[in-house]
Amino acid sequence: MRVVLATGNAGKLREFRELLASMQLDLIPQSILGIETPEETGSTFIENALLKARYASACSGLPAIADDSGLSVDALCGAPGVYSARYSGFGASDIENRAKLLMAMKDVPDPARTARFHCVIVWVKAADDARPLIGTGVWEGLVLPAECGSEGFGYDPIFAPRVTSNMQKNNLYSSVAQMPANFKNLNSHRAVALRSVLQQWAALPK
């Protein structure tokens, strides 16, 4: 099955390919088809994910997968949230976004640095799909006081996930950016959301 991936983010593309490696999908980045990411006008992750999936499907004529994700920090009243990718302005780099967040958090003590990654993934068969598959995932943790690690993308270097039953109790990774891809892909918000979508897809009549 040919499916267009509605993202221009190289980190997300790499992660989706790893997460979907066992599926018989021809995953086509929208950039190869000349499709630009539409303006994210939604006020929620679900609205933005649906908008991107429907747009990519309409432009390509193919089924589409899209996600919208971000980091919500309690001490910042949930910011940057849906604006995570453009926290420092449109076209901001990951480095700029992390730097702004660390500056905003510089006087916040460790116990109050709680945060969570959110992810919503949408699968549409067509642009007008009335019953899109929607999966959500949340990854709880803390914002670190400084960057740690060089893997991943986005806010990974400053996010320390809470250890869960799926993670090693003697977890040696201080941040997501220190995790090997296979470890991250078992535990992340994106992995949880995508597993939900794939379970729904597997249950559909064939």
N, C-alpha and C positions, 0 to 999 in steps of 0.2 A: 504494500500500500504506500502510495506517495502522499506525504503529509508535509505541509509547509509549517515551519517553526517561526512564529511571529515575534522575532526579536532581532535587534541589531547588536546585542551585547555579546561579545566574543566569549566571555566567561560563562554566560548562561548557555550558549550554544555548545560549548565543550561539556558542560555538566549534563545537559539533556542527552547528548550523544552517549555519554557514559551510563546514564540512568536507563536509557532505552536500548542499550547494546544487545540485549537478549530478544528484543522484538524484531519481527520481520517488517521493518518500516524503512522506507526511503525518505529520510528526514532532510528536507530541503530548506536551508535558511532563506528567509524572505529577501535578503540582500541580493542573493544570486538571481532572483526574479525581478530585481529592480524595484522592490516594494519598500517604501519608507514607513517608519513607524508613525502612526497617526498621533495627533495631539491627544495627550491623556487628560481628558476633561472630566473624568469620573471623580467622585469624592470618596470612593471606596476601592479596595483592591479588586473586588469582584467586578465592579463596573468597568474598570480599566482593562482587566483581563478579557472580558467579553468584547469590549470595543476593539481591542487589538486582534483577537481571534477572528471576529466577523469581518474586519477590514482585510486581513490577510487572505481569508477565504474568498471574499468578493473579488479581490484583485487577481487571484491565482486560479480560481475555479477548483481548488483542491480543499480537502479537509484541512483544518488548521489547529495547531496547539499554541496557546499563549499563556504567559504567566504575568502576574503583577505581584511584586514582593517589595518588602522594605523592613526597616528597623524602627520599632516604636520604643521610645525611652520614657520610663515613668517620670523621671525628674524633669523632663521637658514636655510634660503633658501629652505624651504620645508622639511627639515629633522625633524624627522627620517624617515617619509614616509613609503615606502615599507619595510624598515629595522626596523620598530618600535619594533617588537618582539625580535629582536636581536641587539638592539641599543648598548648595552654594550658587545656584543659578543655572539657567539652561546651558547645556554644554559643559557643565562642571565635570572635572575628572574625579575618579575615586579618591585620589589623594586629597584634593581640595575639600571634598565632602567629609572625609574623615577628620581633616584638620579643623574644620568648622565645628564638628561635633565634639571633638576633644576639648576645644577651647570653651565651648558652652558648658562642658562638664567639669572644668578644671577645679572647681571648688566643691564638687559633690562628693561626699564621703563614700567609701566602698559599700556600706550596707544599702545605700540609697541609689546605687548605680544599676538597678535592675532594668532589664530590657528584654525584648523578644523580637525575633524575626517572624514575619508573617509571609505566607505565600498562598496565592490562589492560582490554580491552573485550570484552564478551560480547554475543552476539546469540542470543536464543532464539525459536523459532517459537511455543512454548507453555511454560507453567510446568513441564511434565514432559518437555520436550525432552531426549531421551537423547543427542543429538549437537549440543550448542551450538557455535556458532562462537566461537573465542577468539583474539584477537590481542593481542600484547604489544609494547611499545615502551619504549626506554630513551634518555634524553638526558643525555649526560655534560657536566659543567661544574664550576664553582666557586661557592662561596658568597661573595658580595661582603661587604665590611665595613660597608656602609651601603646603604640603598635607593637605587635609580636607575631613573627612568622612572615613568610613570603609566598605562601600558596593562596589559592582562592582568588576572590575579587570583591569589589564593593567594600562592605564594612567588616569582612572576615578578619582582618588583622587586629581589630579592636573589640571583637566579641568573644567572650568566654562562655561557652554553653554550660548549662547546668548538667551535671552527670545524671543520667537516667538508667533504668534497668537495661536499656539496650547498649549502654556504653560501659566500658571497663571501669570498675570501681577505683582502680589505681590509675585512672586516666592521666596520661602524661602530657596531654595537649593543653596549653594555656589558652590558645585561641583557635578559631576555626582555620586560620591561615597556617597553622602548624599541622593540621590533619592531612594524612594521605587521602586521596580522592575516594578510595573505596570505603574508608571509615566515615568520611563526611556523607557519602551517598547512602549510608545506612540510617543516619540519624537526623539529617537536616530537614528543615521546614519544606524545602522543595521536594525532597525524597518522599516525605509523608504525603504531601499533596498529590504527587504523581502516582503513588501507589493507590490512592483512593480513586483517581480517574481510571487507572488501568483495571482495577477491580470492577468498576461500573461497566467499562467497555467489555470486559470478559463475560459479564452477565447478560449482555444484550443478545437478543435472538440473532442467530447467524443464518 
